[in-house]
Amino acid sequence: MIDHGLHMPSMLAEADWGSVIGIIVVVIFWVIGAIGKAAQDKKSQQTRRPSTSDRSDTHNSAGDRAKTVRQRLNELAEQRRRQLQEIARQKQSDHERSERPLAPPLNTTTAQPTTSREQVTDVTRRREDAERQAEALRRQQAQQAEQAQAAERRAAEQARRQQFEAQRAAAERQRRLQQQAARLERQRMAVDSSQPGHMEGEVHRHVADAEMPLENIPVHPSLITTREGLRQAIIMKEVLDKPLAMRDPSDLPAAW
């Protein structure tokens, strides 16, 4: 406590007087309250006329209270000393900060136009990027449309070519059938106009001739004497005649 008293003037010289006075007032009131409470306790003990043991207990409790008061005062003094040291350090740092040269103020008039130019440049760049993307999208769509149209034209041309080939093949087949039908008709008319004796002499030969090869049998120009020719004649007749379901019953052979 005496040591704190010796250092008190130097601390008071560096600290704020308002806060020091406030702490002193609080300590004074606290000490006055403690003294008043001790006097009241002493008065009440005298009124009750305590015994020797009571007086010794009261004396011990008063000594404990005084010791507690001294400890509390020491704690408050230590706390106040730390506060004063903190205040002194703050003042010293403020003083050092005030002695430092101030940094030049920022040139806001120059920075603001620069920021504005950057914003304009950014907006222009974004607009150009958007226009390029839109142009690329239009080109892609136009290319896809051209490819679709070309594919449609190729499909239509291929369909026309296939149709033309089919029509030409059908016409060629019809022409061949007509030629074969005309040839068969001429052969039939030649057979109908032949004389019976002539046919017997040319075709109906002796039984011994049946064993002869077919190419050795005398051939009449109007007769079909080969197996391939006979097969073709039968096929052409079936092709050229009406279907069996559409024929007149009178045209059918007697076996039917």
trRosetta pair geometry for C-beta under 8 A, 3 or more apart (Angstrom, degrees):
i j d omega theta_ij theta_ji phi_ij phi_ji
1 4 5.8 -52 -153 34 31 110
1 5 6.6 34 148 -22 62 104
1 70 7.3 -77 -54 -159 137 93
1 73 6.9 27 -109 114 117 118
1 74 6.3 -88 -72 -88 84 87
1 77 7.0 143 -120 2 65 167
2 5 5.4 -53 -153 33 36 115
2 6 6.7 38 150 -24 66 100
3 6 5.8 -51 -154 29 35 111
3 7 6.8 16 155 -3 66 106
4 7 6.1 -66 -149 46 34 99
4 8 6.3 58 150 -54 67 94
4 74 7.8 180 -18 -131 147 64
4 77 4.6 18 -161 168 165 137
4 78 7.8 -96 -93 -65 134 56
4 81 6.7 -109 -131 -62 103 129
5 8 5.4 -31 -149 -5 35 123
7 10 5.7 -59 -165 43 62 109
7 11 5.9 57 142 -20 86 108
7 81 7.4 45 102 -123 130 119
8 11 5.8 -64 -146 41 33 107
8 12 5.9 31 159 -21 70 109
9 12 5.7 -56 -142 38 30 110
9 13 6.4 34 156 -26 64 103
10 13 5.7 -51 -152 28 32 114
10 14 6.9 14 155 -7 63 107
11 14 6.1 -67 -153 42 35 100
11 15 5.7 20 158 -16 74 118
11 81 6.5 -88 -110 -127 160 69
11 84 4.3 43 -171 146 112 157
11 85 7.7 -53 -126 -55 108 65
11 88 7.8 -98 -140 -45 68 130
12 15 5.9 -61 -128 41 31 104
12 17 7.5 57 -171 -100 87 72
12 20 5.7 81 -124 -129 88 163
12 84 7.9 -55 -68 -132 37 142
14 84 6.7 100 82 175 101 98
14 87 7.2 144 128 99 90 99
14 88 4.4 17 149 -100 133 110
14 91 7.2 -169 -179 47 87 146
15 19 6.6 -98 162 69 111 111
15 20 5.6 113 104 -54 126 114
15 83 7.8 61 -129 115 131 86
15 84 4.3 -63 -74 -132 130 94
15 87 5.2 76 -126 81 77 144
15 88 6.9 -61 -74 -55 67 86
16 19 4.6 65 82 15 107 106
16 20 6.8 178 89 -12 54 88
16 87 6.2 -115 -8 -166 94 151
17 20 5.5 -58 -145 39 36 114
17 21 6.1 36 159 -21 70 105
18 21 6.1 -56 -150 35 27 108
18 22 6.5 28 153 -20 62 107
19 22 5.6 -54 -150 34 34 115
19 23 6.5 34 154 -18 67 103
19 83 7.5 -132 148 141 138 131
19 87 7.6 -175 54 -76 153 156
20 23 5.9 -56 -152 35 32 108
20 24 6.4 30 153 -18 66 107
20 80 8.0 91 -119 -170 67 122
20 84 7.8 49 -84 -91 99 113
21 24 5.7 -55 -147 37 33 112
21 25 6.3 34 155 -21 66 105
22 25 5.8 -54 -149 34 30 111
22 26 6.5 30 154 -18 64 105
23 26 5.7 -56 -151 35 33 111
23 27 6.4 31 153 -18 67 106
23 76 7.5 159 -172 171 106 108
23 80 5.4 104 -171 -111 160 129
24 27 5.7 -56 -149 37 32 110
24 28 6.3 33 153 -21 66 105
25 28 5.7 -53 -147 34 32 112
25 29 6.4 28 156 -16 65 105
26 29 6.0 -57 -149 38 30 108
26 30 6.2 29 154 -20 65 109
27 30 5.7 -57 -147 37 30 111
27 31 6.3 29 155 -18 67 106
27 73 7.0 80 -149 -125 114 87
27 76 6.2 153 -95 129 108 154
28 31 5.9 -56 -148 37 29 108
28 32 6.2 29 154 -19 65 107
29 32 5.7 -53 -145 37 32 112
29 33 6.3 33 156 -19 65 106
30 33 5.8 -54 -150 36 30 112
30 34 6.5 30 152 -19 64 105
30 72 7.8 -126 149 127 140 133
31 34 5.7 -55 -148 37 32 110
31 35 6.3 31 154 -18 67 105
31 69 7.4 92 -115 -167 73 125
31 73 7.9 43 -79 -85 105 119
32 35 5.8 -55 -147 37 31 109
32 36 6.2 30 155 -18 66 107
33 36 5.8 -55 -145 38 30 111
33 37 6.3 29 157 -19 65 107
34 37 5.8 -56 -148 36 30 110
34 38 6.4 30 153 -19 64 105
34 65 7.2 168 -168 164 106 111
34 69 5.5 110 178 -104 163 129
35 38 5.7 -55 -149 36 32 111
35 39 6.4 31 153 -19 66 105
36 39 5.7 -54 -147 36 32 110
36 40 6.3 32 154 -19 65 106
37 40 5.7 -53 -147 36 32 112
37 41 6.4 34 153 -19 64 104
38 41 5.7 -54 -149 36 32 111
38 42 6.4 33 153 -19 65 106
38 62 6.3 88 -146 -131 111 97
38 65 6.4 172 -91 106 108 150
39 42 5.6 -54 -148 37 33 112
39 43 6.3 34 154 -20 66 105
40 43 5.7 -52 -147 35 32 112
40 44 6.4 30 155 -17 64 106
41 44 5.9 -56 -148 38 31 109
41 45 6.4 32 153 -20 64 106
41 58 7.4 173 146 -151 108 106
41 61 8.0 -113 159 107 150 125
41 62 7.6 179 96 -84 133 94
42 45 5.7 -55 -150 35 32 112
42 46 6.5 30 153 -17 65 104
42 58 7.6 118 -105 170 63 131
42 62 7.7 45 -72 -89 99 135
43 46 5.8 -54 -150 36 33 109
43 47 6.5 35 151 -22 65 104
44 47 5.6 -50 -147 32 35 114
44 48 6.5 26 156 -12 65 107
45 48 6.0 -61 -148 41 31 105
45 50 5.3 -32 -170 -14 88 127
45 54 7.1 177 -152 144 105 112
45 55 7.5 119 168 -102 129 64
45 58 5.2 55 -117 -110 158 158
46 49 7.3 28 -177 -72 37 47
48 54 7.9 -104 104 155 119 159
50 54 3.1 -121 -179 98 119 136
50 55 5.4 155 96 -53 117 70
50 58 6.7 125 60 -20 168 133
51 54 4.8 100 49 7 68 102
51 55 7.1 -128 100 -6 36 86
52 55 5.7 -53 -148 35 32 109
52 56 6.4 30 153 -17 65 104
53 56 5.7 -53 -149 37 33 110
53 57 6.3 34 152 -19 66 105
54 57 5.6 -54 -149 37 33 111
54 58 6.2 33 152 -21 67 105
55 58 5.6 -52 -146 36 33 112
55 59 6.3 36 153 -21 65 104
56 59 5.6 -51 -147 35 32 112
56 60 6.4 32 153 -18 64 104
57 60 5.7 -55 -149 37 32 110
57 61 6.2 29 153 -17 67 106
58 61 5.7 -54 -145 39 32 109
58 62 6.2 33 154 -21 65 104
59 62 5.8 -53 -148 35 30 111
59 63 6.5 31 152 -18 63 104
60 63 5.6 -54 -151 36 33 111
60 64 6.4 34 151 -20 66 103
61 64 5.5 -50 -147 35 35 113
61 65 6.3 37 152 -21 66 102
62 65 5.6 -50 -148 34 33 111
62 66 6.4 34 152 -19 65 103
63 66 5.7 -52 -147 35 33 111
63 67 6.3 34 153 -19 65 105
64 67 5.6 -55 -149 37 32 112
64 68 6.2 33 151 -20 66 105
65 68 5.5 -54 -148 37 32 112
65 69 6.3 36 151 -22 66 103
66 69 5.5 -50 -148 34 33 113
66 70 6.4 33 153 -19 64 103
67 70 5.7 -53 -149 35 32 110
67 71 6.4 32 152 -18 65 105
68 71 5.7 -55 -149 37 33 111
68 72 6.2 33 153 -20 66 106
69 72 5.7 -55 -147 37 31 111
69 73 6.2 31 154 -19 66 105
70 73 5.7 -52 -146 36 31 110
70 74 6.3 34 153 -20 64 104
71 74 5.6 -54 -149 36 32 113
71 75 6.4 33 152 -19 65 104
72 75 5.6 -53 -150 35 33 112
72 76 6.3 32 152 -17 66 104
73 76 5.7 -53 -147 38 33 110
73 77 6.2 33 154 -20 66 106
74 77 5.7 -54 -146 37 30 111
74 78 6.3 30 155 -18 65 106
75 78 5.7 -55 -147 37 30 110
75 79 6.2 30 154 -18 65 107
76 79 5.6 -54 -146 38 31 111
76 80 6.1 30 155 -19 66 107
77 80 5.7 -55 -146 38 30 110
77 81 6.3 35 152 -25 64 104
78 81 5.5 -51 -147 32 31 113
78 82 6.6 31 154 -17 63 102
79 82 5.9 -54 -153 35 32 109
79 83 6.5 33 150 -18 65 106
80 83 5.5 -53 -149 37 36 114
80 84 6.3 36 153 -20 67 103
81 84 5.7 -53 -148 35 32 110
81 85 6.4 32 153 -18 64 105
82 85 5.7 -54 -148 37 33 112
82 86 6.4 35 153 -20 65 105
83 86 5.7 -54 -149 36 32 112
83 87 6.4 32 153 -19 66 104
84 87 5.6 -51 -147 36 34 112
84 88 6.3 36 152 -21 65 104
85 88 5.6 -52 -147 35 32 112
85 89 6.5 32 154 -18 65 103
86 89 5.8 -53 -149 36 32 110
86 90 6.4 33 153 -19 64 105
87 90 5.7 -55 -150 36 32 112
87 91 6.4 31 154 -18 66 105
88 91 5.8 -55 -148 36 32 110
88 92 6.4 32 154 -19 65 106
89 92 5.7 -55 -147 36 32 111
89 93 6.3 30 155 -16 66 105
90 93 5.8 -55 -147 38 31 108
90 94 6.3 32 153 -19 65 106
91 94 5.6 -53 -146 37 32 112
91 95 6.3 35 153 -22 65 105
92 95 5.6 -52 -149 34 32 113
92 96 6.4 30 154 -16 65 104
93 96 5.7 -53 -146 38 33 109
93 97 6.2 35 154 -20 65 107
94 97 5.6 -55 -146 38 31 112
94 98 6.3 32 154 -21 65 105
95 98 5.8 -54 -148 34 30 110
95 99 6.6 27 154 -18 63 106
96 99 5.8 -58 -150 36 33 110
96 100 7.0 43 151 -32 64 97
97 100 5.8 -43 -156 15 36 115
106 111 6.7 -7 161 -14 110 140
107 110 4.2 18 127 22 117 114
107 111 6.3 137 93 -18 70 89
108 111 5.6 -57 -138 41 37 108
108 112 5.9 40 164 -27 70 106
109 112 6.4 -49 -144 29 23 111
109 113 7.5 17 160 -8 55 102
110 113 6.6 -60 -158 38 32 101
110 114 6.5 30 151 -18 65 111
111 114 5.5 -61 -151 39 35 114
111 115 6.2 35 154 -20 70 105
112 115 5.7 -53 -148 36 32 110
112 116 6.4 33 153 -19 65 105
113 116 5.3 -53 -146 37 37 114
113 117 6.2 38 155 -20 69 102
114 117 5.8 -52 -148 35 31 109
114 118 6.4 32 152 -18 64 105
115 118 5.6 -54 -148 36 33 112
115 119 6.4 34 153 -20 65 103
116 119 5.7 -53 -150 34 32 112
116 120 6.4 32 152 -18 66 104
117 120 5.7 -52 -147 37 34 110
117 121 6.2 34 154 -19 66 106
118 121 5.6 -54 -145 38 31 111
118 122 6.2 34 154 -21 65 106
119 122 5.6 -54 -147 36 30 112
119 123 6.3 30 155 -18 65 105
120 123 5.8 -54 -148 37 31 110
120 124 6.3 30 154 -19 65 107
121 124 5.7 -55 -146 38 30 111
121 125 6.2 31 155 -19 65 107
122 125 5.7 -55 -147 36 29 111
122 126 6.4 28 155 -17 64 105
123 126 5.8 -56 -149 37 31 110
123 127 6.4 32 153 -20 65 105
124 127 5.7 -54 -149 35 31 111
124 128 6.4 30 154 -17 65 105
125 128 5.8 -54 -148 37 32 110
125 129 6.4 33 153 -19 65 105
126 129 5.6 -54 -148 37 33 112
126 130 6.3 33 154 -19 66 105
127 130 5.7 -54 -149 37 32 111
127 131 6.4 31 153 -19 65 105
128 131 5.7 -53 -146 37 32 111
128 132 6.4 33 155 -18 65 104
129 132 5.8 -54 -147 37 31 110
129 133 6.4 30 155 -17 65 106
130 133 5.8 -55 -148 38 31 111
130 134 6.3 31 154 -19 65 106
131 134 5.7 -53 -146 37 32 111
131 135 6.3 32 155 -19 65 106
132 135 5.7 -54 -146 37 31 111
132 136 6.3 32 155 -18 65 106
133 136 5.7 -54 -146 38 31 111
133 137 6.3 33 153 -20 64 106
134 137 5.6 -55 -149 36 32 112
134 138 6.4 33 152 -20 66 103
135 138 5.7 -50 -147 35 33 111
135 139 6.4 32 154 -17 64 105
136 139 5.7 -53 -148 37 32 111
136 140 6.3 34 153 -20 65 106
137 140 5.7 -54 -147 36 31 112
137 141 6.3 31 155 -18 65 105
138 141 5.8 -55 -147 38 31 109
138 142 6.2 30 155 -18 66 107
139 142 5.7 -55 -145 38 31 110
139 143 6.2 32 156 -19 65 107
140 143 5.7 -55 -146 37 29 111
140 144 6.3 30 154 -18 64 106
141 144 5.7 -54 -148 37 31 111
141 145 6.4 32 153 -20 65 104
142 145 5.6 -53 -148 36 32 111
142 146 6.4 32 153 -18 65 104
143 146 5.7 -52 -146 37 32 110
143 147 6.3 32 154 -18 64 106
144 147 5.7 -54 -147 38 31 112
144 148 6.3 33 154 -20 65 105
145 148 5.7 -54 -148 36 31 111
145 149 6.4 29 154 -17 65 105
146 149 5.8 -54 -146 39 32 109
146 150 6.2 32 155 -19 66 106
147 150 5.7 -53 -144 38 31 111
147 151 6.3 33 155 -20 64 105
148 151 5.7 -54 -149 36 31 112
148 152 6.4 31 152 -19 64 104
149 152 5.6 -53 -149 36 33 112
149 153 6.3 33 153 -19 66 104
150 153 5.6 -52 -146 36 33 111
150 154 6.3 32 154 -18 65 104
151 154 5.8 -53 -146 37 31 110
151 155 6.3 31 154 -19 64 106
152 155 5.7 -55 -147 38 31 110
152 156 6.2 29 155 -17 66 106
153 156 5.8 -55 -146 38 31 109
153 157 6.1 30 156 -18 66 108
154 157 5.7 -55 -143 39 30 110
154 158 6.2 30 157 -19 65 107
155 158 5.8 -55 -146 38 29 110
155 159 6.3 30 154 -20 64 106
156 159 5.7 -54 -148 36 31 111
156 160 6.4 30 154 -17 66 104
157 160 5.8 -53 -147 37 32 109
157 161 6.2 32 153 -20 65 106
158 161 5.6 -53 -144 37 32 111
158 162 6.3 31 156 -17 65 105
159 162 5.8 -54 -147 38 30 109
159 163 6.3 31 154 -19 64 107
160 163 5.6 -55 -147 38 31 111
160 164 6.2 32 154 -20 66 105
161 164 5.7 -53 -146 36 31 111
161 165 6.3 31 154 -18 64 105
162 165 5.7 -53 -145 38 32 111
162 166 6.2 32 155 -19 65 106
163 166 5.7 -54 -147 37 31 111
163 167 6.3 29 154 -18 65 106
164 167 5.7 -55 -146 38 31 109
164 168 6.2 28 156 -17 66 107
165 168 5.8 -55 -143 39 30 109
165 169 6.2 30 156 -18 65 107
166 169 5.8 -54 -145 38 30 110
166 170 6.3 30 155 -19 64 106
167 170 5.7 -55 -147 37 31 111
167 171 6.3 30 154 -18 65 105
168 171 5.7 -53 -145 37 32 110
168 172 6.2 32 155 -19 65 105
169 172 5.7 -53 -145 38 31 110
169 173 6.2 31 155 -18 65 106
170 173 5.7 -55 -146 38 30 110
170 174 6.2 32 153 -20 64 106
171 174 5.6 -54 -147 37 31 112
171 175 6.3 34 153 -22 65 104
172 175 5.6 -52 -147 34 32 112
172 176 6.5 31 154 -17 65 103
173 176 5.8 -52 -148 36 33 109
173 177 6.3 32 154 -18 65 107
174 177 5.7 -55 -147 38 31 111
174 178 6.3 31 154 -20 65 106
175 178 5.7 -55 -149 36 30 110
175 179 6.4 30 153 -18 65 104
176 179 5.7 -54 -149 36 33 110
176 180 6.3 28 155 -14 67 106
177 180 5.8 -55 -145 41 31 108
177 181 6.1 33 154 -21 65 107
177 236 7.4 164 -149 -135 74 92
177 239 6.4 -119 -141 132 119 138
177 240 7.3 163 175 -76 105 92
178 181 5.6 -53 -144 37 31 112
178 182 6.3 32 155 -20 65 103
179 182 5.8 -53 -148 35 31 109
179 183 6.4 29 154 -17 64 105
180 183 5.7 -53 -147 37 33 111
180 184 6.3 31 155 -16 66 106
180 232 7.3 -114 -156 165 127 110
180 236 5.1 -137 136 -113 119 139
181 184 5.8 -56 -146 40 31 109
181 185 6.2 34 154 -22 65 106
181 236 6.2 -173 -83 178 63 118
181 240 5.2 122 -109 -91 120 146
182 185 5.6 -53 -146 35 31 113
182 186 6.5 32 154 -19 64 102
183 186 5.8 -53 -151 35 32 110
183 187 6.4 31 151 -16 65 105
184 187 5.5 -53 -147 38 35 112
184 188 6.2 37 153 -21 67 103
184 233 5.7 144 -122 -129 117 83
184 236 5.4 -177 -37 103 155 144
184 237 7.3 -155 170 -64 155 79
185 188 5.6 -51 -147 35 32 112
185 189 6.4 31 155 -17 65 104
186 189 5.8 -54 -147 37 32 109
186 190 6.4 34 153 -21 64 105
186 222 8.0 -120 138 -137 78 93
187 190 5.6 -53 -148 34 33 112
187 191 6.5 32 153 -19 65 103
187 222 5.9 159 -141 -173 61 70
187 223 7.6 120 -164 -106 101 19
187 224 6.4 52 180 -44 146 96
187 233 7.5 -90 85 -110 148 126
188 191 5.7 -54 -151 35 33 110
188 192 6.4 31 152 -18 66 106
189 192 5.6 -53 -145 37 34 111
189 193 6.2 22 159 -11 67 110
190 193 6.1 -62 -143 44 28 102
190 194 6.7 48 152 -46 62 97
190 221 7.6 -96 -180 99 154 81
190 222 2.9 -132 137 -155 140 138
190 223 7.7 -127 109 -52 116 52
191 194 5.7 -40 -155 3 34 119
191 222 6.0 -168 -55 134 59 110
191 223 6.5 98 -91 -96 98 73
194 198 5.7 -126 -180 79 92 119
194 199 5.2 92 130 -57 129 106
194 220 7.4 37 -116 169 141 159
194 222 6.7 -170 -63 76 117 136
195 198 4.1 85 65 5 96 109
195 199 6.9 -169 87 -8 49 83
196 199 5.8 -58 -149 37 32 108
196 200 6.3 30 155 -19 67 106
197 200 5.6 -54 -146 37 33 110
197 201 6.2 30 155 -18 66 106
198 201 5.8 -57 -149 37 30 109
198 202 6.2 13 158 -9 66 113
198 220 7.8 94 146 -107 103 138
199 202 6.0 -65 -141 44 30 101
199 203 5.4 -19 179 22 72 115
199 204 6.9 53 130 2 75 99
199 220 7.6 -46 -110 -33 64 160
200 203 7.0 -66 -112 55 19 78
200 204 4.4 -40 -141 53 62 117
201 204 7.8 7 -23 57 16 77
202 218 5.5 -110 -151 99 75 114
202 219 7.9 52 179 -168 112 8
202 220 4.9 56 158 -52 158 110
202 223 7.5 163 122 1 132 152
203 217 7.8 48 -128 168 51 124
203 220 7.3 -52 -51 -6 96 120
203 223 6.8 -159 -75 -149 122 167
205 209 4.0 7 102 30 127 159
205 217 7.2 -154 5 -139 141 97
206 209 5.1 110 63 -8 72 99
207 210 5.8 -27 -173 -3 52 116
208 211 6.6 -50 -177 26 51 104
208 212 7.8 61 133 -30 66 99
209 212 5.0 -37 -163 10 59 123
209 217 6.7 97 170 -106 116 94
212 216 4.8 -104 165 78 114 125
212 217 6.3 136 97 -62 121 79
213 216 4.8 89 65 2 85 105
213 217 7.8 -140 99 -17 51 81
214 217 5.9 -42 -161 12 42 114
214 225 6.9 163 174 157 99 88
214 226 7.1 113 139 -112 134 55
214 227 7.4 -24 -166 -27 177 93
217 225 6.5 -155 86 -167 116 129
219 223 6.7 -152 -167 68 68 103
219 225 4.7 -125 -120 21 99 159
220 223 4.2 68 64 5 102 114
220 225 7.6 136 36 -45 66 124
224 229 4.3 -158 -155 122 101 121
224 230 5.3 139 135 -73 127 68
224 233 5.7 -66 -82 -29 171 146
225 229 7.2 34 44 52 38 139
226 229 4.4 90 62 8 92 104
226 230 6.8 -159 92 -6 48 85
227 230 5.6 -54 -147 38 33 111
227 231 6.3 35 154 -22 66 104
228 231 5.7 -52 -147 35 31 112
228 232 6.4 30 154 -16 64 105
229 232 5.7 -55 -148 38 32 110
229 233 6.3 35 152 -23 65 105
230 233 5.6 -52 -147 34 32 113
230 234 6.5 32 155 -19 65 103
231 234 5.9 -54 -151 34 31 109
231 235 6.4 29 153 -17 65 107
232 235 5.7 -55 -146 38 33 110
232 236 6.1 30 157 -17 67 108
233 236 5.9 -55 -144 39 29 108
233 237 6.3 32 155 -22 63 106
234 237 5.8 -55 -150 33 30 112
234 238 6.6 26 154 -15 64 105
235 238 5.9 -59 -153 38 32 108
235 239 6.3 29 151 -19 67 108
236 239 5.4 -54 -144 38 35 112
236 240 5.9 19 163 -10 70 111
237 240 6.2 -61 -137 44 26 99
237 241 5.8 22 166 -18 65 114
238 241 6.2 -52 -129 38 23 106
241 247 7.4 7 164 -86 108 119
242 246 4.5 -109 165 90 118 108
242 247 5.1 155 83 -75 114 74
243 246 4.8 74 61 16 86 104
243 247 7.3 -139 93 -27 42 84
244 247 5.8 -41 -148 8 35 117
247 251 5.3 -113 178 71 104 122
247 252 6.2 112 119 -62 130 89
248 251 4.6 88 66 -2 89 104
248 252 7.7 -150 94 -17 52 80
249 252 5.6 -43 -157 14 44 117
249 256 8.0 -152 -151 111 72 118
252 256 4.0 -78 159 66 125 145
253 256 5.4 105 63 -1 71 98
